[in-house]
């Protein structure tokens, strides 16, 4: 775990906090950040109620594995991969883990 991982951690945490600030405008749904530094897992989970329907689940889930950022779940409109790139993480260090291996091969991002 070199300086790269710690840089990635800080970038991920900053982006997730920004999403919480943006999403917290809806008072019926709360956002919870879950940072597991030991296993390098970072989640933004939504909980609450909307029209008598329970809302619960991940909005974003990112892991750092083998020096790469794995996007396990992405509930954003535009894709958090673009924001990770803009924050300085190279495309070949970003894995779209929510896509099959065959579909990942068709992107400009890391396969695994």
C-alpha positions as CSV (number, residue, x, y, z in Angstrom):
1,X,0.0,0.0,0.0
2,X,2.0,2.9,-1.3
3,X,1.2,6.6,-1.6
4,X,-1.0,5.8,-4.6
5,X,-3.6,4.0,-2.5
6,X,-3.6,6.8,0.1
7,X,-4.1,9.4,-2.6
8,X,-6.9,7.3,-4.1
9,X,-8.5,7.0,-0.6
10,X,-8.6,10.7,-0.1
11,X,-10.0,11.3,-3.6
12,X,-12.8,8.8,-3.1
13,X,-13.7,10.1,0.3
14,X,-13.8,13.7,-1.0
15,X,-16.1,12.7,-3.9
16,X,-18.4,10.7,-1.7
17,X,-18.7,13.6,0.8
18,X,-19.5,15.9,-2.1
19,X,-22.3,13.6,-3.2
20,X,-23.7,13.5,0.4
21,X,-23.8,17.3,0.4
22,X,-25.6,17.4,-3.0
23,X,-28.0,14.6,-2.2
24,X,-28.9,15.7,1.3
25,X,-31.3,18.3,-0.1
26,X,-34.0,15.6,0.0
27,X,-35.0,15.5,3.7
28,X,-36.9,12.2,3.4
29,X,-33.8,10.2,2.4
30,X,-30.6,10.1,4.4
31,X,-27.1,9.4,3.1
32,X,-24.7,7.3,5.1
33,X,-21.0,7.1,4.4
34,X,-19.3,3.8,5.2
35,X,-15.5,3.9,5.1
36,X,-13.7,0.6,5.7
37,X,-10.0,1.6,5.6
38,X,-8.8,-1.8,6.6
39,X,-10.3,-3.4,3.5
40,X,-10.4,-0.3,1.3
41,X,-14.2,-0.3,0.8
42,X,-16.1,3.0,0.5
43,X,-19.8,3.3,0.2
44,X,-22.6,5.9,0.1
45,X,-25.8,4.2,1.3
46,X,-29.2,5.8,1.0
47,X,-31.9,5.1,3.7
48,X,-35.4,6.6,4.2
49,X,-38.9,6.6,2.9
50,X,-40.4,8.0,-0.3
51,X,-44.3,7.8,-0.7
52,X,-44.6,5.0,1.8
53,X,-41.9,3.0,0.0
54,X,-38.7,2.0,1.9
55,X,-35.5,3.3,0.3
56,X,-32.4,1.4,1.3
57,X,-29.3,0.5,-0.7
58,X,-26.0,1.6,-2.1
59,X,-25.8,4.7,-4.2
60,X,-22.0,4.4,-4.7
61,X,-19.6,1.5,-3.8
62,X,-15.9,1.8,-4.6
63,X,-13.1,-0.5,-3.5
64,X,-9.3,-0.2,-3.9
65,X,-7.8,-3.5,-4.9
66,X,-4.3,-4.1,-6.2
67,X,-3.7,-0.4,-6.6
68,X,-6.8,0.1,-8.7
69,X,-10.2,1.8,-8.0
70,X,-13.0,-0.7,-8.6
71,X,-16.4,0.9,-9.1
72,X,-18.7,-1.9,-7.7
73,X,-21.9,0.1,-8.0
74,X,-22.6,3.5,-9.5
75,X,-26.0,5.2,-9.0
76,X,-24.9,8.6,-10.6
77,X,-26.3,9.9,-13.8
78,X,-23.0,10.7,-15.5
79,X,-20.8,8.0,-14.0
80,X,-18.3,8.5,-11.1
81,X,-15.5,7.2,-13.3
82,X,-15.3,10.6,-15.1
83,X,-15.0,12.4,-11.7
84,X,-12.3,10.0,-10.5
85,X,-10.4,10.8,-13.8
86,X,-10.9,14.5,-13.3
87,X,-9.5,14.2,-9.8
88,X,-6.3,12.6,-11.1
89,X,-6.8,8.9,-11.2
90,X,-5.7,7.5,-14.6
91,X,-8.2,5.5,-16.7
92,X,-5.9,2.4,-16.5
93,X,-6.3,2.5,-12.7
94,X,-10.1,2.5,-12.8
95,X,-12.1,-0.7,-13.1
96,X,-15.8,-0.7,-14.0
97,X,-16.5,-3.6,-11.7
98,X,-20.3,-3.5,-12.3
99,X,-19.8,-4.4,-15.9
100,X,-19.0,-7.9,-17.2
101,X,-15.4,-8.7,-18.2
102,X,-16.4,-8.8,-21.8
103,X,-18.0,-5.3,-21.6
104,X,-15.1,-3.9,-19.7
105,X,-12.8,-4.8,-22.6
106,X,-14.8,-2.5,-24.8
107,X,-14.0,0.6,-22.6
108,X,-11.0,2.8,-22.2
109,X,-10.8,1.7,-18.5
110,X,-8.8,-1.1,-16.9
111,X,-10.2,-4.6,-17.4
112,X,-9.2,-5.8,-14.0
